[in-house]
Amino acid sequence: MEISDFFSKKKTPAVSYESYYSIDIHSHIIPGIDDGAQTIEESLEIIAFFQSIGIKKIITTPHISGSYPNTNDIILSCYSQLKNKLIEINPDIDLHVAAEYMVDESFTNIIKQKKLLCFGKNFILIEFPYFSTHPDIHNVIFSLQSDGFSIIIAHPERYVFWGDTLNTFKKLKERGVFFQMNLLSLTSIYSEEIQKNAHWLIKNQLIDFVGSDIHHISAAPYIKNVLKEKLFFKMIETNQIKNNALLT
């Protein structure tokens, strides 16, 4: 059966997605510290967009990686400035901060410091380089879980080196790892291959969270359109969007 046939069998259900997705857990809106928003004006514009689509709580996640070697102090200081400005002009949005950690050689040292920026019940958001996973990923996962963290892997659909076999995903699921899909992956904005992977993950009911991963306001109309699509509501039907259930 074609993937398109699988998703076209039912009409979009008459339910409000806001009951499942009014908390966004992945964005880059702290200005000037990574490849996301560069000015506080753009940050506030993105936040206003979030509010327009029913998002009530934003957990923004700046990069911590070799390319963006942010520290807790840098992130928290810049977050505080944005938070204070937001309180002045738009106190109805609940803004929080964590981080998106690149699992590379430097991440092992970060783990040892035991000062990770997490959210909810000790959730930590991690990502991999797009060309390969960490060679010692299972020990990294064991170390994090031993320290009491719940691991969310960001945008698994973008790791095309995993292919579309269930084996890799099932092994990680068996270890208690969660998967977060980017909403934009339901479009071809990244690539058709990533879009295909996203469809495959939904079909196999492997997604746990969704996130905007928004970097710039230019992505806003694409995200707004995704929230109307059958694919998005297929995740609701199959209980794959747990943002509100696990983070409220």
Secondary structure, DSSP 8 states (H G I E B T S, - for coil): --HHHHHHSS---S--GGGT-SEE--B--STTSSSS--SHHHHHHHHHHHHHTT--EEEE--EESSSS---HHHHHHHHHHHHHHHHHH-TTSEEEE--EEE-SHHHHHHHHHT----BTTTEEEEE--SS---TTHHHHHHHHHHTT-EEEEE-GGG-GGGTT-HHHHHHHHHTT-EEEEEGGGGTTSS-HHHHHHHHHHHHTT---EEE--B-SGGGHHHHHHHTTSHHHHHHHHTT---HHHHH-
